[in-house]
């Protein structure tokens, strides 16, 4: 572990500090180049944009530029460590945008006194970008921040910790339930965790067919139920009218366990209380709510997913967020709505049922992959994700009326 820590520090420090840089897209070698790039030539696109603001997409990089913005109040599983400590993570998101979807991205870390200060800061700079990815902002403030910015900004605003997690979870869970022969509309679901990711996951599962009354959510004080008086407005949405108070009570007979909480919070004995052919998504990262080896030893009939790359069925936001923005940017969507999120869910879900290219097998270190209990969701390095998810999202944006331009007929042929 000490060796890995040093390798991680060296990766970020050497040979140049950080993970991103800016590159030029136009020549700047001659006096003529500079005259076109800046004065006097730059005056021409200035005049054009002043006359027709939409020309900003024609003459600048706005249409392929995403801001990754955080205040550092919920960094990974490390907590509230402040804006500067979040910068390596935000640079990492920018790296992923570029690597997987060809999107230029810049990280912005905001220091603020109040939630409204943060909202005002981001809203004031939003027009610089084609989209905004909010990241590592603690609940419940993240809900208020995202909603306010969606209302105030005319570009897509997306809190990936909420919706990226929810989309990938929903895609994998729908496939897992299909393999297990279960109907999401009848499934009893236990969700351990009640933060941004947990609430977004459950809300999206409801849009996919789950029944709210079949969901039992737990926070650090136990089951969220209707007689509790300490619930914020977001937890109240999942207050179940039940006499059950403990994990053991709600997990008995449950079909699904979703963990977005912390390490080692459920046991083999807990899993043995679940219904036949259960689905367990233990997504706390890097250490899941239960280790896969323990879970598989306890139940040979389960389907198991984690957030880790060293076990089958990795639930990872990189499966969706770059491609959701790719599709949204390419039709100049004004927002990312539920129709676009659901389109992403089904595109990811369906891709897992197709044959896996040899290049993906090689990159993932796998001899073979086929739809089944150890392959319910595509591998992050599958190049087809970009075309499939972006196309589905762009199509949903057009169909739902939030796109500003049409989707070309030949948009994103599979690579």
Rosetta blueprint (number, residue, H / E / L):
1 X L
2 X H
3 X H
4 X H
5 X H
6 X H
7 X H
8 X H
9 X H
10 X H
11 X H
12 X H
13 X H
14 X L
15 X L
16 X L
17 X L
18 X L
19 X L
20 X L
21 X L
22 X L
23 X L
24 X L
25 X L
26 X L
27 X L
28 X L
29 X L
30 X L
31 X H
32 X H
33 X H
34 X H
35 X H
36 X H
37 X H
38 X L
39 X L
40 X L
41 X L
42 X H
43 X H
44 X H
45 X H
46 X H
47 X H
48 X H
49 X H
50 X H
51 X H
52 X L
53 X H
54 X H
55 X H
56 X H
57 X H
58 X H
59 X H
60 X L
61 X L
62 X H
63 X H
64 X H
65 X E
66 X E
67 X E
68 X E
69 X E
70 X E
71 X L
72 X L
73 X L
74 X L
75 X E
76 X L
77 X L
78 X L
79 X E
80 X L
81 X L
82 X L
83 X H
84 X H
85 X H
86 X H
87 X H
88 X H
89 X H
90 X H
91 X H
92 X H
93 X H
94 X H
95 X H
96 X H
97 X H
98 X H
99 X H
100 X H
101 X H
102 X L
103 X L
104 X E
105 X E
106 X E
107 X E
108 X E
109 X E
110 X L
111 X L
112 X L
113 X L
114 X L
115 X H
116 X H
117 X H
118 X H
119 X H
120 X H
121 X H
122 X H
123 X H
124 X H
125 X H
126 X H
127 X H
128 X H
129 X L
130 X L
131 X E
132 X E
133 X E
134 X E
135 X L
136 X L
137 X L
138 X L
139 X L
140 X L
141 X H
142 X H
143 X H
144 X H
145 X H
146 X H
147 X H
148 X H
149 X H
150 X H
151 X H
152 X H
153 X L
154 X L
155 X L
156 X E
157 X E
158 X E
159 X E
160 X H
161 X H
162 X H
163 X H
164 X H
165 X H
166 X H
167 X H
168 X H
169 X H
170 X H
171 X H
172 X H
173 X H
174 X H
175 X H
176 X H
177 X H
178 X H
179 X H
180 X L
181 X L
182 X L
183 X L
184 X L
185 X L
186 X L
187 X L
188 X L
189 X E
190 X E
191 X E
192 X E
193 X L
194 X L
195 X L
196 X H
197 X H
198 X H
199 X H
200 X H
201 X H
202 X H
203 X H
204 X H
205 X H
206 X H
207 X H
208 X L
209 X L
210 X L
211 X L
212 X H
213 X H
214 X H
215 X E
216 X E
217 X E
218 X E
219 X E
220 X L
221 X L
222 X E
223 X E
224 X L
225 X E
226 X L
227 X L
228 X L
229 X L
230 X L
231 X L
232 X L
233 X H
234 X H
235 X H
236 X H
237 X L
238 X L
239 X L
240 X E
241 X L
242 X L
243 X L
244 X L
245 X L
246 X L
247 X H
248 X H
249 X H
250 X H
251 X H
252 X L
253 X L
254 X L
255 X L
256 X E
257 X E
258 X E
259 X E
260 X L
261 X L
262 X L
263 X L
264 X L
265 X L
266 X L
267 X L
268 X H
269 X H
270 X H
271 X H
272 X L
273 X L
274 X L
275 X L
276 X L
277 X L
278 X L
279 X E
280 X E
281 X E
282 X E
283 X L
284 X L
285 X L
286 X L
287 X L
288 X L
289 X L
290 X L
291 X L
292 X H
293 X H
294 X H
295 X H
296 X H
297 X H
298 X H
299 X L
300 X L
301 X L
302 X L
303 X E
304 X E
305 X E
306 X E
307 X L
308 X L
309 X L
310 X L
311 X L
312 X L
313 X L
314 X E
315 X L
316 X L
317 X H
318 X H
319 X H
320 X L
321 X H
322 X H
323 X H
324 X H
325 X H
326 X H
327 X H
328 X H
329 X H
330 X H
331 X L
332 X L
333 X L
334 X L
335 X L
336 X L
337 X L
338 X H
339 X H
340 X H
341 X H
342 X H
343 X H
344 X H
345 X H
346 X H
347 X H
348 X H
349 X H
350 X H
351 X H
352 X L
353 X L
354 X L
355 X L
356 X L
357 X L
358 X H
359 X H
360 X H
361 X H
362 X H
363 X H
364 X H
365 X L
366 X L
367 X L
368 X L
369 X L
370 X L
371 X L
372 X E
373 X L
374 X L
375 X E
376 X L
377 X L
378 X L
379 X L
380 X L
381 X L
382 X L
383 X L
384 X H
385 X H
386 X H
387 X H
388 X H
389 X H
390 X H
391 X H
392 X H
393 X H
394 X H
395 X H
396 X H
397 X H
398 X H
399 X H
400 X H
401 X L
402 X L
403 X L
404 X L
405 X L
406 X L
407 X L
408 X L
409 X L
410 X L
411 X L
412 X L
413 X L
414 X L
415 X L
